[in-house]
Amino acid sequence: MPEYLSTTALSKICGLKAKPLVFDFLITNDYLSYEEGRYKLTSKGLQYGHIRNGTSGGEWVVWNEEKLIPILEIFKLSLTQIPSSDPLCLPRQDNLYSLADAYGLDEQAVVYSFLLSEGYLCPQASDSYSYSYSYSYSYYTLTTKGLEYCRIFSDGTYEHVVWDEEKLDSILVSLKSKIIEQSNIPFTFYHMTHIDNLPDIMSKGLFSHDSVGSYHDISNVAVNSRRQGKEPIFHRAIHSYVPLYFNVKNAMLYAVQSSHPDRVVILEFYTGVCLSKNVLFTYNNAACSNAIFYSSVQKFIDANIWGRIQQRYWGDDIEIKQEMMSECLVLNHIDFRFIKNIYCYSEETAQEAYDIVEKSSENNVKTVYTDTARNLFFR
C-alpha cells in the first residue's frame, strides 16, 4: 500500500521548500488550483492524490508518495542544473533550506542569522550585487563574499540561489557544534558490539543494519523487527541508521551481557559524530511506538529530557526503561576515526581489543579497562 503524505511532508523528503516553491510548481503544472483561499486538486492532480478529511472537520490534500516523489525529484534536479559551459559550475549543490534541514538547523534563526552577521548576506540592497531574494517577507541581498558560496540561476519562472554544499558544510557543522557547546549538556555517544566485529569496525567503521555485511549480531531480534519501519522526519527506515546510545548502561546492555558476558565491548565516540547531516535524536528507544524524533539538536536540547535519559535504574518502570535507551541515529555509516575509547568488561578482553587496535591504521583509540570502564557494565 502506498503512503499518502501532505505537500509539506513530501517537500521535506525531497529537500524542497513547500511554500512557495513546491506549491507554485504544482499549480503551474496543473496538479493544484488555488480557489477561495484553499488548495484544490485538479483532474490531473486527482491521479496523484486525494483529499483527506480531519476529525475536526478540516480537509487537506495528500499525495501518493510513490507517484509524486519522482516528479518532485525531477523538478529538484532541474533547479540544480547549471549549464556545463559555466566554468564556475560546482559539484553537489543544493538549496539552503534543504541543507539547513538536513543538518538539523533552523534556517531563519540560525543559518540566515549567521550568514547576515558574517557578511554573506545583507538585509538590504547592496552595491556589491543587485540580486535580492526573500524569506518570510524579509529581503536579503547576496554580497561578494556570499557569491563565493553559491550560484544564481533561473528555471524560466523564478531565480534561485543554490548554495555549494562542499563549501557550506564546515559552516553548518560549526553552527551545530556551537549549539551543543552552549547547552552545557555533557553529550555522550556509545555503541555496544561483539568484540568479533572490532577488526572490521577499526578498518571500515560502523555501518547501519541495512548496509552492513557479515557481522556478529547481538541485537534483540524482536526489537530489531520493529526498526524496519520508517522514522517520521525524513521517512527513512530506522534500519538505515547506525544507532548510538546516550546512556549505554541500559536494558539493552543488560540483556546483551547476559548472553555474551565477556565478549561485549562499548565504543565511545567524539561529539563530532552527531554534527554531520542526516542525524536524528530520539526521546525513548527508536523502536518504541511512543518515540519522539528530532532532527534539530536545539529542539532536542530544549525538550529538557537529558536528566530522564541519564537515569541509572529502571526496575519495573517501562517508561524509564525506554527513556534510558534514547538514541542518536547517524545515517548509513560512521567513520572509525570518530571512535574515542573502547571500554572492556575484563582485562583479557581489553588486551584482545588492544591488539586489534594496534593492527589498525587508527591506533590512537584508547582501549580502556579501568574503574570508569567497569562502571559502564553491569556486574
N, C-alpha and C positions, 0 to 999 in steps of 0.2 A: 504493500500500500504506500503510495507516495505521501509525503508530508506536505501539508499546506501551511504556508507561513505568510506573515504580513509583509508589505513592501519594505518596511523598515528593517525587519529581520533578514530578509533576503539581501538587501543592500549591504548590511553589516557583514554577512558571509562573504560577499564579493569584494568587500573593501571599498564600497562606494557610498557617497553621501546621499541619503534618501531624498532630502529636500535641499535644494531644488533639483539636483542632478537627475536622479532616477525617476522621480515623478514627472519631470519635464520630458524625459526620454519616452516614458510610457504614454504620455499624452500626445507628443509629437508623432509617435509611431502608431497611434490609434489603438492602444491597448486600454487606455483610460480616457474618460472625459471628466471635466470639472463643471458641475452644474449646481446652481443654488447653494454654493458653499460646501459641496460634497463631491468626493471622487466616485465615479460610477464606471462599471465595466462596459466596454463597447461589445459589439457582437464578436469582434476579433478577440477581445480580452477574455470573453467567456470560454474560449477554447483553452485558456491557460489558468483560469482561476474561477472563484465564485465568491458570493457574499456570505460572510459568517455573522450570525446574529448573537449578540451578547445577552447575558442573563438579565441585564438591567434595561434592555430594550434597544441598545445601540447596535450598529452594524458596521462592518468594515470589509475591505477587500482582502482576500487571502489568495496566494498563488501556489500552483503545483510546483514544488521545488525542482523536480526533475525536468520540467519543461522550461521554466523561466530562467534558471541559473545559467544554462548555456547561452541564452540570449544576452543576459547581463554581462557575462564574461567576454563575449564578442564586443559588446559596447565598451567595456573597460579597456580591451585591447586597442580599440580604435582611438581611445583617448590618449594612450601612451605611445602611439606610433608617431615618431618624428621622422621626416624624410631622411633616407640613408645618405643623401648628398650633404647633409648638415655635418660638417667636420667636428662639431661640438656635441654630437649625439652621445649620450652617456648610458651605460647599462643599468638594468634593474631599477628603472624609475617608477615612482608611484606618487599618488597624491598625498597631501599632508594629513587628511582625515584618516585614511586607511593606515598610514604609518603610525600616527598617534594612537589609534585604536589598537593596533597590533602590539604596541609597546605598553599598553595599559595606561596611557597618559591622557589627561583631559586636554582636548585640543585647544580650547579657548583659555582656560585658567592657567595652564602650564606651558604648552608649546607656543602658542601665539604670544603669550606674555614674555617668554624668553626671547623669541625672535624680535620682538619690539624693543626689549631692553638692551639687546646686544647689537642692534643696528642692522638686522637682516631685513626688517620691515620698518616703514614709517606709518604713523596713523593718519597722515595727510599727504596730499600730493607733494612730490619732491622733484627737484630739477634733475636728480640722478637717473630717474627713469619714469616715464609717464604712465606706465600701465598700473591701474588700480583694480582691486577686486574686493568683494565684500564678504563678511562673515557676520551673521546675526545682526545685520543692519549697521555694522561698523566697517569703515572702509580703510584698507591698508594699501600701501604702496611699496613695491619692491625697491630696495636700494641696490647700489652697485655690488655691495657685499652679498646681498641676498641672491642676486643673479648668478653668483658663482655656485650656488647650491641647487639651482632649478632651471627649468626651461619654460617658455611660454609658447603655446600653440593653439590653433583653432580647429574645432571639429566642424566648422561651417555654420554653427549656430552660436556657440559660446567660445570664449577664450579661456584657457585653463593654465594654471600654474602646476607644473609637475616637478616635485622635489626629488633629488637624487638620493636614493636610499643609502648608497655606499658612503656618501659624504655626511648625511644627516645621522647615521647610526650612532656615532660616538657622542653626538649631542644628546640624542634621546636616551642613550644608556646613562649618560652623566646626570640628566634630569631625574631619571628613575632612582639612581643611586642616592642623589641628594635627598629625595623624599624619604628614603629608608633611614639615612643618617639622621635627619632632623626628627624622626619619630622617636628616637631613643629606645626603640624596641630591639632587644638583642636577637635578631633573626638567626635561626639555626636551621640547617638543612641536612637531613640524614636519609640514607638508603640502606636497607639491610639486604644481604645476599649471601649465598653459599660460597665458601672460600674456593670451591672448584671453578667459579666464574671469574675469579680475580685475574688470572692471566689475560683473558680476553678483554676485561674491563680496562686493565692497565695499558693495553696496546690499542684498543679501539674505542674505548669509552662505554657509556651506558646507552642502551637502545630501548625503545618502547616495546611493549608486548607484541605489537603488530609488526615491528621492524627487526626484532632480534632473531638470530638464527638458533642454533643448538645451544642450550644452556641448562643449568640445574635449577629448575623452578621450585621455589619454596612457598609460593603463594597459596592461599586458600582457594581451591577450585570453585566452590560455591560462590564465594565473593567475587572471584575473577569473572565469572559468567555475567555478573551484573555490570561489569565495567565495559561490556561490549556496546552499551548504549551511548548516546551522544550527550555531550555537555551542552548547556543552553547558551553559551556565549558565542562561540564560533561554529557550533554544531558539528564538531568533530568527535569521533569515537574516543571515549576515555582511554581505551587501549592504545591510542596513538600518542599518548604522553608518557614520559618517564615520571613515575611518582616519587616524591620526596616527602618525608615527614618533618614537621617542626619539632615534634615531641616523639622521639623514637622509642622511648620506654612505654610502649602501649600494648594493647591487647594482641595486635598482630605479632609483635616481637615475642610476647609470652607464648603464643601458640607455636611459633616457629622454633623457639628454643626447646619446647617440649619434644619436638620431632628431631631436631638437629642440635643437641645441647652444646657441642663444642665446635661446630663447623660453620656457625653463622658469624659473619663479620659485619661491622657497621661502618659505612663510609660517611664521612662528614665533608661537606662541600663549602667552598668560599661563597660569600654573599653574591658574587658576580654571576652565579648560576641562574639567578632569577631576573637578571637585568636585561636579557635579550628579549626579542619579541616573541609572541605566541606563548606566553607563560600565564598560567591561571593559578589562583589561590582559592582554597576551599575552606569553608567552615563546616566541619564534620567530614567524615570519610567520603570520598568522591562517589563511592558505590551506593551510598545511602539515598533513599528517596527524599530525605529532608536536607540534603547537602545544599549549601549556598555557594555559588561560584562567583568569583571576582576576577576580572581582567585588570582592573585598576588597583595597584598596590595602595594608593591613597585611600580608596574606599574600604579596602581590607583593613587598613590601619584604623580608619575612623570608626569601624564597626565595634572597636573596643572589646575584642574577643580573645586577645592574646593570653590573658590570665586563665581563661577557661581551657584554652588549648594546652597550656603548660601544667595542668593539674597532675598530681602524682598517683592518685589511686582512683579506681572506678568502682570496685566492688560489684554490686548487683545493679548499679545505675547505668542503664543502656545509654542514656543521654550523655553522661560524662565520658563513657567509653568511646562514643563516636566523636565527641569533641576532641579528645586526645589524639585521634587519628586524622585530624585535619591535614591537608596536603598542599604542597606546591607542585604543579604539573608543568613539565617542560616538554615542549613538542618534539617528538621523534628521537632526539639524541642529545646526550650530554658529553662534551669533550672530557677526556680523562684529566686534563690539566686543571679542571675545577675541583678535583679531589684534594682535600686539605689533610685529612687524617684517616687512618684505618684503625678502628677500635676492635680489639680481640678479647674473647672470653677467657682465654688461658695463655700462659706463657708459650706453650707448644704451638698453638695456633698463631700467635704473634710472630714466632720465628719463621713459620711457614709463609706467612704473609710478607714478612721482611725479605725473604729470599726471592719471592715473586717480584716485589717492588724493585729490588736490586737488579734484576734481569731486564726490567723495563726501561724505556727511554726517559721516563719521568720518575727518577729515583729521589726526588725531593719530598715526596709524600712520606709523612711520618707514620710508622706502624706503632700503635700505642697499646701497651699493656701496663696500665698504672691504676691508681685508685680512681682516677677520672673515668678510665675505660671500664673498669669493673662496675662502677656505679650506673653505667648505662644499661647493663644487662641485669636480668633477674637472677637471683642467687637462691 
